[in-house]
Amino acid sequence: MTQTPFSRRAVAAGLAAMPLVAAAAATDTRHAQDFDEFWETLRDRYAYLAEKPVDWGAVRQRFRLQAVAAADDEQFARIVERALSCLFDPHTHLWNPPAGTPRYPPLDLDVEATPAGARVRALLSPSAASTAGIRVGDIITHVKGEPLAVVARRLAPVCQRRPDPEAWRYALGQAVAGMKGSSVRRLTLARLGQVQLLSNDQPDLPQLEQRQDGRIGIITIRSFADSAVVAQFDAALAALAGAAALVIDVRGNGGGDTAVARPIMGRFTAERRPYARMRRRQGEGLGAAWTEYVDPRGPLCSLPVIVVVDRWSASMAEGFPMGMRAVCGARIVGQPMMGLGAAVFPLRLDRTGITLQYSAEPVFDITGQRRDRLLPNVIVPDSDDGLAAALQLLA
């Protein structure tokens, strides 16, 4: 999408090479100045501040004194992360949070509140949760032997003007995701009793694979973060030259860069086409929208296309199916996606070197519908296989 005066990719690459925490000893002045920079930046630029129930002024009152009193930069980072959690936005967080801070949900379990506990709405597979035998519909009652509701209350976003079901669901998701740096999670489920999830590491799978199922070509893209994916996609299309239809599978894809996704979309149009609309904070609300385009690239692929998604299709992996629907009429099949609706900006706090990102530019489809509310054309139950549904539609 249109770059601001700086290149987001270049900035992100440069920030990634910088240390999370500066080596110098903390002082009240350093932490106070960095906290003010953080708080004021999100006050002025965070995309969803007007619609969230958070009292951002109360966040400053609650956490600034804690930040000034922080013994070191790691403790300061924990305070900033806790302040960020008041926005209950998985797209807005520290880049490298300290060990012992809650992971961002959903990790491998997407849960929703019920009177009996957290119901597993969706399950990432393969994952630690699927290996442990957890299934969609299971009820989680305890974390490390402690009632789940008690754990979630400790994590629940504070400084809220009113109760919000999504804020509570975010806290439940953090509770079942466990803590950063921990390799073991202990959950108690009504059906299974206590289970240990031994690792949160995912299998080391290729970022792109292709295969053919009868006359249907299938290309799996697991990330849009590496520019090499563009050439890999071109090679996959060439290998599937005899296919009658194409399925592009972006389930479990955590997103990446528009500079990777847009050239892939360019293989499916013979002319320049709009694929998204974007806006940015202006005062209390959002400014005027501008249009993002896809340019044609390489030999045109005119096959019928289905893009398969799930609840772990996030960020650019939500923008890609949205764009493919606009560019070539692709159908989207699967579960509702993660709902990360905005492009993010990085923010490096100058004195401590701590880096975070925040939702900055809300994305809309070409009709003006918000990306975070985008639904598949064909919604598949969470317990069913979206790829199998796509293949059946193309049979």
C-alpha positions as CSV (number, residue, x, y, z in Angstrom):
1,M,0.0,0.0,0.0
2,T,1.1,3.6,-0.5
3,Q,4.3,4.3,1.4
4,T,4.5,7.3,3.8
5,P,7.6,9.5,3.3
6,F,9.7,6.8,4.8
7,S,9.7,3.2,3.6
8,R,8.0,1.0,6.2
9,R,10.0,-2.0,5.0
10,A,13.3,-0.2,5.4
11,V,12.4,1.3,8.7
12,A,11.2,-2.1,10.0
13,A,14.4,-3.8,8.8
14,G,16.5,-1.1,10.5
15,L,14.6,-1.3,13.8
16,A,14.8,-5.1,13.8
17,A,18.6,-4.8,13.9
18,M,18.5,-2.5,17.0
19,P,18.6,-3.9,20.5
20,L,15.2,-4.1,22.3
21,V,16.6,-2.6,25.5
22,A,19.4,0.0,25.8
23,A,22.3,-1.0,28.0
24,A,22.4,2.3,29.9
25,A,20.9,2.3,33.4
26,A,17.4,3.7,33.6
27,T,16.5,7.0,35.1
28,D,13.2,8.6,35.9
29,T,13.7,11.1,33.1
30,R,14.5,8.5,30.4
31,H,11.4,6.4,31.3
32,A,9.2,9.4,31.7
33,Q,10.2,10.8,28.3
34,D,9.8,7.5,26.5
35,F,6.4,6.8,28.2
36,D,5.2,10.3,27.1
37,E,6.4,9.6,23.5
38,F,4.6,6.3,23.4
39,W,1.4,7.6,25.0
40,E,1.2,10.8,22.8
41,T,2.0,8.9,19.6
42,L,-0.9,6.5,20.1
43,R,-3.2,9.4,21.3
44,D,-2.6,11.1,18.0
45,R,-2.1,8.2,15.5
46,Y,-3.7,5.0,16.8
47,A,-6.4,4.2,14.2
48,Y,-9.2,2.9,16.5
49,L,-8.9,5.2,19.6
50,A,-12.2,6.8,19.0
51,E,-14.1,3.5,18.8
52,K,-12.4,1.6,21.6
53,P,-13.9,1.8,25.1
54,V,-10.5,2.7,26.6
55,D,-10.0,5.9,28.5
56,W,-6.6,6.8,27.1
57,G,-6.1,9.6,29.6
58,A,-6.7,7.2,32.5
59,V,-4.1,4.9,30.9
60,R,-1.5,7.7,31.3
61,Q,-2.6,8.4,34.9
62,R,-2.4,4.7,35.8
63,F,0.9,3.7,34.2
64,R,3.1,6.8,33.9
65,L,4.0,6.8,37.6
66,Q,4.8,3.1,37.4
67,A,7.0,3.8,34.3
68,V,8.9,6.5,36.1
69,A,9.5,4.2,39.0
70,A,10.6,1.3,36.9
71,A,13.9,-0.2,38.2
72,D,15.3,-0.9,34.7
73,D,14.4,-1.0,31.0
74,E,12.9,-4.5,31.1
75,Q,10.5,-3.5,33.9
76,F,9.6,-0.4,31.9
77,A,8.9,-2.5,28.8
78,R,6.5,-4.6,30.9
79,I,4.6,-1.5,31.9
80,V,4.4,-0.3,28.3
81,E,3.1,-3.7,27.2
82,R,0.5,-3.6,30.0
83,A,-0.6,-0.2,28.8
84,L,-0.8,-1.4,25.3
85,S,-3.1,-4.3,26.3
86,C,-5.7,-1.7,27.3
87,L,-6.4,-1.5,23.5
88,F,-6.9,-5.3,23.2
89,D,-5.5,-5.2,19.7
90,P,-3.3,-8.1,18.6
91,H,-1.8,-5.9,16.0
92,T,-0.6,-3.3,18.5
93,H,2.2,-4.6,20.8
94,L,5.9,-4.6,21.6
95,W,8.1,-6.3,19.0
96,N,10.0,-8.3,21.5
97,P,8.3,-8.4,24.9
98,P,10.2,-9.6,27.9
99,A,9.8,-13.2,29.1
100,G,6.9,-13.6,31.4
101,T,4.6,-11.3,29.6
102,P,1.4,-12.7,28.1
103,R,1.5,-13.9,24.5
104,Y,-0.8,-12.2,22.0
105,P,-4.0,-14.2,21.2
106,P,-4.9,-16.2,19.4
107,L,-1.8,-18.4,19.6
108,D,-3.1,-21.9,18.7
109,L,-6.5,-21.7,20.4
110,D,-9.2,-19.2,19.4
111,V,-11.7,-19.1,22.4
112,E,-15.0,-17.5,23.4
113,A,-16.6,-16.9,26.7
114,T,-19.3,-19.3,28.1
115,P,-20.6,-19.7,31.6
116,A,-18.7,-23.0,31.9
117,G,-15.4,-21.6,30.8
118,A,-13.6,-20.7,27.5
119,R,-15.0,-22.7,24.5
120,V,-12.5,-23.5,21.8
121,R,-14.0,-21.9,18.8
122,A,-11.1,-22.8,16.4
123,L,-7.9,-24.7,16.6
124,L,-4.6,-24.2,14.7
125,S,-3.3,-27.4,13.2
126,P,-0.6,-28.5,13.4
127,S,0.1,-27.0,16.8
128,A,0.8,-27.8,20.4
129,A,-2.9,-27.7,21.1
130,S,-3.8,-30.1,18.3
131,T,-1.0,-32.5,19.4
132,A,-2.4,-32.5,22.9
133,G,-5.8,-33.7,21.6
134,I,-7.8,-30.5,22.1
135,R,-10.8,-30.2,19.7
136,V,-13.1,-27.5,18.6
137,G,-15.9,-27.2,21.1
138,D,-13.8,-28.2,24.1
139,I,-14.3,-26.1,27.3
140,I,-11.2,-24.9,29.1
141,T,-11.7,-24.4,32.8
142,H,-8.3,-23.9,34.5
143,V,-4.8,-22.6,33.7
144,K,-2.0,-24.1,35.8
145,G,-4.7,-25.4,38.2
146,E,-6.1,-21.9,38.7
147,P,-9.7,-21.1,37.5
148,L,-9.5,-19.6,34.0
149,A,-11.7,-16.7,35.0
150,V,-9.3,-15.7,37.8
151,V,-6.3,-15.7,35.4
152,A,-8.2,-13.8,32.8
153,R,-9.3,-11.1,35.3
154,R,-5.6,-10.4,36.1
155,L,-4.9,-9.9,32.4
156,A,-8.1,-8.1,31.4
157,P,-7.7,-4.7,29.8
158,V,-8.0,-1.9,32.4
159,C,-9.0,1.8,32.1
160,Q,-12.2,0.8,30.1
161,R,-15.1,3.2,30.0
162,R,-17.5,0.3,29.7
163,P,-17.4,-3.5,29.6
164,D,-16.6,-4.9,26.2
165,P,-17.1,-8.6,25.3
166,E,-14.1,-8.4,22.9
167,A,-11.8,-7.1,25.7
168,W,-12.8,-10.1,27.9
169,R,-12.3,-12.5,25.0
170,Y,-8.8,-11.0,24.4
171,A,-8.0,-11.7,28.1
172,L,-9.3,-15.3,27.8
173,G,-7.1,-15.7,24.8
174,Q,-4.1,-14.4,26.6
175,A,-4.8,-16.7,29.5
176,V,-4.8,-19.9,27.4
177,A,-1.8,-18.7,25.3
178,G,0.5,-18.7,28.3
179,M,3.5,-16.5,28.9
180,K,6.3,-15.5,26.6
181,G,9.4,-17.6,27.2
182,S,7.5,-20.6,28.7
183,S,7.7,-23.9,26.8
184,V,5.0,-25.6,28.8
185,R,1.3,-24.7,29.3
186,R,-1.0,-26.6,31.6
187,L,-4.7,-26.4,30.8
188,T,-7.6,-28.2,32.3
189,L,-10.5,-29.1,30.0
190,A,-13.9,-30.5,30.8
191,R,-13.4,-33.4,28.4
192,L,-9.7,-34.2,28.8
193,G,-8.8,-33.1,32.3
194,Q,-5.4,-31.6,32.7
195,V,-3.2,-31.5,29.6
196,Q,0.3,-30.2,29.0
197,L,1.1,-28.3,25.9
198,L,4.8,-28.9,25.6
199,S,5.9,-26.5,22.9
200,N,4.5,-23.5,21.1
201,D,7.0,-24.0,18.2
202,Q,5.4,-24.7,14.8
203,P,6.9,-27.1,12.3
204,D,9.5,-25.6,10.0
205,L,7.4,-25.7,6.8
206,P,8.3,-24.1,3.5
207,Q,6.8,-20.6,3.0
208,L,5.3,-21.7,-0.3
209,E,4.3,-25.1,-1.7
210,Q,2.3,-26.2,-4.7
211,R,0.6,-29.5,-5.7
212,Q,-2.2,-30.7,-8.0
213,D,-5.4,-32.4,-7.0
214,G,-6.8,-33.8,-10.3
215,R,-7.2,-30.7,-12.5
216,I,-7.1,-28.2,-9.6
217,G,-3.8,-26.5,-8.8
218,I,-3.1,-25.7,-5.1
219,I,-0.6,-23.2,-3.9
220,T,0.0,-22.8,-0.2
221,I,1.5,-19.4,0.9
222,R,2.4,-19.4,4.6
223,S,3.9,-15.9,4.7
224,F,4.0,-12.7,2.8
225,A,7.1,-11.5,4.7
226,D,9.8,-12.6,2.3
227,S,10.2,-11.0,-1.2
228,A,11.5,-14.4,-2.5
229,V,7.8,-15.6,-2.3
230,V,7.0,-13.7,-5.5
231,A,9.5,-15.7,-7.6
232,Q,8.4,-18.9,-5.8
233,F,4.8,-18.1,-6.7
234,D,5.7,-17.5,-10.4
235,A,7.5,-20.9,-10.4
236,A,4.5,-22.6,-8.8
237,L,2.1,-21.1,-11.4
238,A,4.4,-22.3,-14.2
239,A,4.4,-25.8,-12.7
240,L,0.6,-25.8,-12.6
241,A,0.2,-24.7,-16.2
242,G,-2.2,-27.5,-17.1
243,A,-4.6,-26.9,-14.2
244,A,-8.2,-25.9,-14.9
245,A,-8.6,-23.9,-11.7
246,L,-6.5,-22.7,-8.8
247,V,-6.8,-22.7,-5.0
248,I,-4.5,-20.4,-3.1
249,D,-4.3,-21.4,0.6
250,V,-3.4,-18.7,3.1
251,R,-4.6,-20.5,6.2
252,G,-2.3,-19.9,9.1
253,N,-0.6,-17.1,7.2
254,G,0.3,-14.3,9.7
255,G,0.7,-11.7,7.0
256,G,3.7,-9.7,5.9
257,D,4.3,-7.0,3.3
258,T,2.1,-5.5,0.6
259,A,5.2,-5.4,-1.6
260,V,5.1,-9.2,-1.6
261,A,1.3,-9.7,-1.9
262,R,0.7,-7.1,-4.6
263,P,2.9,-8.5,-7.3
264,I,1.3,-11.9,-6.8
265,M,-2.1,-10.3,-7.3
266,G,-0.7,-8.7,-10.4
267,R,-0.5,-12.1,-12.2
268,F,-4.3,-12.1,-12.2
269,T,-5.2,-8.9,-14.0
270,A,-4.4,-7.5,-17.5
271,E,-4.9,-3.9,-16.4
272,R,-4.4,-1.7,-13.5
273,R,-7.1,-2.3,-10.9
274,P,-8.0,-0.9,-7.5
275,Y,-7.8,-3.5,-4.7
276,A,-8.2,-1.5,-1.4
277,R,-9.0,1.8,0.1
278,M,-7.2,3.3,3.1
279,R,-7.5,6.1,5.6
280,R,-5.4,7.6,8.4
281,R,-6.1,9.4,11.7
282,Q,-6.9,13.0,11.3
283,G,-7.9,14.7,14.6
284,E,-10.3,12.6,16.5
285,G,-11.4,10.6,13.5
286,L,-10.1,9.4,10.2
287,G,-9.1,11.5,7.2
288,A,-10.2,11.1,3.5
289,A,-9.7,7.7,1.9
290,W,-7.2,7.0,-0.9
291,T,-7.1,4.1,-3.3
292,E,-4.5,1.4,-3.6
293,Y,-3.9,-0.3,-7.0
294,V,-2.5,-3.5,-8.4
295,D,-0.6,-3.3,-11.6
296,P,-0.5,-6.3,-14.1
297,R,2.7,-8.3,-14.0
298,G,4.0,-11.2,-16.1
299,P,1.8,-13.6,-18.1
300,L,-1.8,-13.3,-17.1
301,C,-3.4,-16.2,-15.2
302,S,-7.1,-16.3,-16.1
303,L,-8.0,-19.5,-14.1
304,P,-10.9,-19.5,-11.8
305,V,-9.5,-18.8,-8.3
306,I,-10.5,-19.6,-4.7
307,V,-8.6,-18.2,-1.8
308,V,-8.9,-20.4,1.4
309,V,-8.6,-18.7,4.7
310,D,-9.0,-19.4,8.5
311,R,-9.0,-17.6,11.8
312,W,-5.2,-17.4,11.6
313,S,-5.2,-15.6,8.3
314,A,-4.0,-12.3,9.5
315,S,-3.1,-8.8,8.3
316,M,-1.8,-9.0,4.7
317,A,-3.2,-12.5,4.6
318,E,-6.6,-10.8,5.0
319,G,-5.8,-8.1,2.5
320,F,-4.7,-10.6,-0.1
321,P,-8.0,-12.4,-0.4
322,M,-9.8,-9.1,-0.2
323,G,-7.6,-7.8,-3.1
324,M,-8.0,-11.0,-5.1
325,R,-11.7,-10.7,-4.9
326,A,-11.5,-7.1,-6.3
327,V,-8.8,-7.8,-8.9
328,C,-10.0,-11.0,-10.5
329,G,-13.3,-12.0,-8.9
330,A,-11.7,-14.7,-6.7
331,R,-14.0,-16.4,-4.2
332,I,-13.0,-16.6,-0.5
333,V,-13.7,-19.8,1.3
334,G,-13.1,-20.8,4.9
335,Q,-13.6,-19.4,8.4
336,P,-13.8,-15.7,9.3
337,M,-10.2,-14.3,9.5
338,M,-8.3,-12.8,12.4
339,G,-9.8,-9.3,11.9
340,L,-6.6,-7.2,11.9
341,G,-8.0,-4.2,10.1
342,A,-5.1,-1.8,9.7
343,A,-1.6,-1.4,8.3
344,V,0.8,-0.9,11.2
345,F,3.5,1.7,11.9
346,P,6.6,1.0,14.0
347,L,7.6,3.2,16.9
348,R,11.1,3.1,18.5
349,L,11.3,4.8,21.8
350,D,14.4,6.9,21.5
351,R,15.9,6.6,25.0
352,T,15.3,2.9,25.9
353,G,15.4,1.6,22.3
354,I,12.2,-0.4,22.9
355,T,10.2,-0.9,19.7
356,L,6.5,-1.4,19.3
357,Q,4.0,-1.3,16.5
358,Y,0.4,0.1,16.3
359,S,-2.6,0.0,14.0
360,A,-2.3,3.2,12.0
361,E,-4.0,3.0,8.6
362,P,-7.4,1.2,8.5
363,V,-7.9,-0.8,5.3
364,F,-11.2,-1.1,3.4
365,D,-12.2,-3.1,0.3
366,I,-13.1,-1.2,-2.9
367,T,-16.7,-0.9,-1.8
368,G,-15.7,0.8,1.5
369,Q,-16.2,-2.3,3.8
370,R,-13.7,-2.5,6.6
371,R,-11.2,-5.3,6.3
372,D,-11.6,-6.4,9.9
373,R,-15.2,-7.2,9.1
374,L,-14.5,-9.0,5.9
375,L,-16.2,-12.4,5.6
376,P,-15.6,-15.3,3.2
377,N,-18.0,-15.8,0.3
378,V,-18.5,-19.3,1.6
379,I,-18.2,-19.7,5.4
380,V,-17.0,-23.1,6.5
381,P,-17.7,-24.4,10.1
382,D,-14.6,-24.2,12.3
383,S,-14.6,-28.0,12.7
384,D,-14.5,-28.5,8.9
385,D,-11.7,-28.3,6.3
386,G,-11.8,-25.1,4.2
387,L,-9.5,-26.6,1.6
388,A,-11.8,-29.6,1.1
389,A,-14.7,-27.3,0.8
390,A,-12.9,-25.2,-1.9
391,L,-12.0,-28.4,-3.9
392,Q,-15.6,-29.5,-3.8
393,L,-16.8,-26.2,-5.1
394,L,-14.4,-26.5,-8.0
395,A,-15.1,-30.1,-8.8
